Amino acid sequence: MDYEFPDLGNPAKPEGKKSRRAKQAEAFSASEMGANAEELRRFIERVEHLEEEKASLADDIKDVMAEAQGRGFDKKTIRAVIKLRKQDPDERQEAEAILELYMQALGMI
């Protein structure tokens, strides 16, 4: 007993509907795109430059953490302290109080 499934097409994208990117592409005429190409190139180059800086900074952080570990400090704890220092003092105290309360409830302290 063979059963043929009906062809439903692609239900996720009905025919006639255009994607957001297709609409954006149509919104620019060739002359507008030429005028904006230089600006677009500059944006892309700026982002690429920032990505390079970010990678360089990540390498620098990795080096500092390795140095700290070599001097006997725990990297995981250093990262936790950095995270805590970024928090607002009031929010940090509230989070610490809740953590202590939970730990007491579980008999951990």
N, C-alpha and C positions, 0 to 999 in steps of 0.2 A: 504494500500500500504506500505509494509515493504521494507526497503532499508538496505542492509548490507554494512557496510563500509569495505573497503579492509584493511587487516592487513599490516600496514606499519612498524611494529616493533618500535624501539626507534630511531627516526631520529636524536636525539641529540648526540647519541653515536653509530656510525656505527660499525658493527661487525668486529672483527679483529684489531680494534684500542685499544691500551692499555692506561690506565691512566698514568699520570706522576708517581704516587705512585707505580703502578704495575711495571713500568720500573725500579724505584729505588730499589724495593725489589729484582728484578731479577739481578740487577747489583752486589749485594753482595752475595758471596758464603757463605755457612755455616761457614767455617773457618774464612773468613774475618769478618763476623758478630760477631763471638766470640771474635776476637781480638779487634774489635771496640766497643763491648758491654760496657766495662769498661769506655772507653772515653765517650760514649753516656750517661751512668749513671752519670758521673761527670758533664756533661753539664746540664742534667736535674736537678740534685741536686743544681747546682749553680743558675739556673733560679728559682727554688722553693725557695731558700734562699732569692734571690732578691725580689721575690713576697712578702715574709713575711716582709722584710724590708720596701717595698713600702706600705704595709698595715699599718705597725707601724707608718711610717712617715705621712700617711694620717690621722691617728688617732691623732697624735701630732698636725698637722695643724688644725684639727677640734677643738681640745682643745684650741689652741691659739686664734682661731677666736671666740670661745664662750667666752673666757676671755675678748677679746677686746669688744665684744658686751655687756658684762656685765658692762664694764667700760664706756659705752655710745657711742661707735664707731659703724658706720654702716658697716656691713660685706660686702655688695655688693660694697660699695665705696672702701673699703680696697682692695678687689680683683681687682677692676678697676685700682687702683694706682699700685698694683703689676704688672699687665699686662703692664701698661705704662712704668714702670721702666725697664722692660725687653727689650723694643724697643730701637732701635738706636735713639739717640736724633734728628738727621736730619729727619729720617723717621717719628718720632712722631710729629715734628713741621709741616711737610708737611701734615700729616693726620689731625692735628688740624686746619690748615689753610683751608683745603678742607671742613672739617665739618663746620667751621664758615661760609664759603662762601655759602654752601648749606642752612644753617640755616637762613642766611640773605635773600637768594632767596625765602625762604618760609615764610618770615616775622616773624620768631621766635625770632630774636634779633634786 
